[in-house]
């Protein structure tokens, strides 16, 4: 048996999307998308906004420690 470990994918296509400046159009659109999906699952506006900002921040932290994929 051969085991294999790999890092998981982030929500956006590449880690570079997360490493851009804070006012990135991509991150803004992704955040709006996540908030809208949370609302579809019946989250209230305040909770959806707060929680999805936390998720985006967590993904930014993951992007900072993830490896760059040349073949992706």
LOVEXSE-378913 format. One record per residue (C-alpha): residue number from 1; residue in one letter; y, z negated, x negated. Coordinates in nm, 3 decimals. Layout:
<rec NUM,"A",<Y,Z,X>>
...
# end
This chain:
<rec 1,"X",<0.000,0.000,0.000>>
<rec 2,"X",<0.343,0.095,-0.130>>
<rec 3,"X",<0.648,-0.092,-0.005>>
<rec 4,"X",<0.994,0.051,0.017>>
<rec 5,"X",<1.332,-0.114,0.071>>
<rec 6,"X",<1.647,0.068,0.164>>
<rec 7,"X",<1.990,-0.028,0.287>>
<rec 8,"X",<2.071,0.022,0.651>>
<rec 9,"X",<2.324,0.276,0.770>>
<rec 10,"X",<2.670,0.171,0.882>>
<rec 11,"X",<2.820,0.271,1.217>>
<rec 12,"X",<3.044,0.543,1.072>>
<rec 13,"X",<2.898,0.833,0.873>>
<rec 14,"X",<2.995,0.712,0.525>>
<rec 15,"X",<3.111,0.395,0.352>>
<rec 16,"X",<3.429,0.577,0.246>>
<rec 17,"X",<3.554,0.561,0.606>>
<rec 18,"X",<3.562,0.182,0.574>>
<rec 19,"X",<3.725,0.176,0.232>>
<rec 20,"X",<4.041,0.354,0.343>>
<rec 21,"X",<4.367,0.181,0.421>>
<rec 22,"X",<4.389,-0.055,0.716>>
<rec 23,"X",<4.574,0.194,0.939>>
<rec 24,"X",<4.302,0.459,0.927>>
<rec 25,"X",<4.277,0.689,1.230>>
<rec 26,"X",<3.898,0.689,1.188>>
<rec 27,"X",<3.872,0.311,1.199>>
<rec 28,"X",<4.111,0.292,1.494>>
<rec 29,"X",<3.906,0.546,1.690>>
<rec 30,"X",<3.580,0.372,1.597>>
<rec 31,"X",<3.720,0.035,1.707>>
<rec 32,"X",<3.836,0.182,2.041>>
<rec 33,"X",<3.489,0.334,2.087>>
<rec 34,"X",<3.315,0.000,2.019>>
<rec 35,"X",<3.550,-0.182,2.257>>
<rec 36,"X",<3.486,0.075,2.532>>
<rec 37,"X",<3.110,0.045,2.488>>
<rec 38,"X",<3.132,-0.335,2.505>>
<rec 39,"X",<3.329,-0.302,2.830>>
<rec 40,"X",<3.058,-0.074,2.969>>
<rec 41,"X",<2.824,-0.368,2.914>>
<rec 42,"X",<3.062,-0.581,3.121>>
<rec 43,"X",<3.250,-0.764,2.845>>
<rec 44,"X",<3.600,-0.871,2.943>>
<rec 45,"X",<3.893,-0.709,2.758>>
<rec 46,"X",<3.983,-1.007,2.542>>
<rec 47,"X",<3.627,-1.079,2.434>>
<rec 48,"X",<3.548,-0.711,2.369>>
<rec 49,"X",<3.858,-0.671,2.153>>
<rec 50,"X",<3.795,-0.990,1.954>>
<rec 51,"X",<3.423,-0.936,1.903>>
<rec 52,"X",<3.449,-0.569,1.808>>
<rec 53,"X",<3.726,-0.645,1.556>>
<rec 54,"X",<3.486,-0.898,1.404>>
<rec 55,"X",<3.209,-0.636,1.396>>
<rec 56,"X",<3.438,-0.382,1.227>>
<rec 57,"X",<3.543,-0.641,0.970>>
<rec 58,"X",<3.177,-0.723,0.902>>
<rec 59,"X",<3.096,-0.353,0.857>>
<rec 60,"X",<3.389,-0.325,0.612>>
<rec 61,"X",<3.242,-0.612,0.411>>
<rec 62,"X",<2.901,-0.440,0.411>>
<rec 63,"X",<3.060,-0.113,0.300>>
<rec 64,"X",<3.220,-0.291,0.005>>
<rec 65,"X",<2.882,-0.406,-0.125>>
<rec 66,"X",<2.672,-0.104,-0.029>>
<rec 67,"X",<2.569,0.169,-0.269>>
<rec 68,"X",<2.723,0.514,-0.266>>
<rec 69,"X",<2.469,0.769,-0.150>>
<rec 70,"X",<2.495,1.099,-0.337>>
<rec 71,"X",<2.227,1.279,-0.133>>
<rec 72,"X",<2.345,1.169,0.214>>
# end
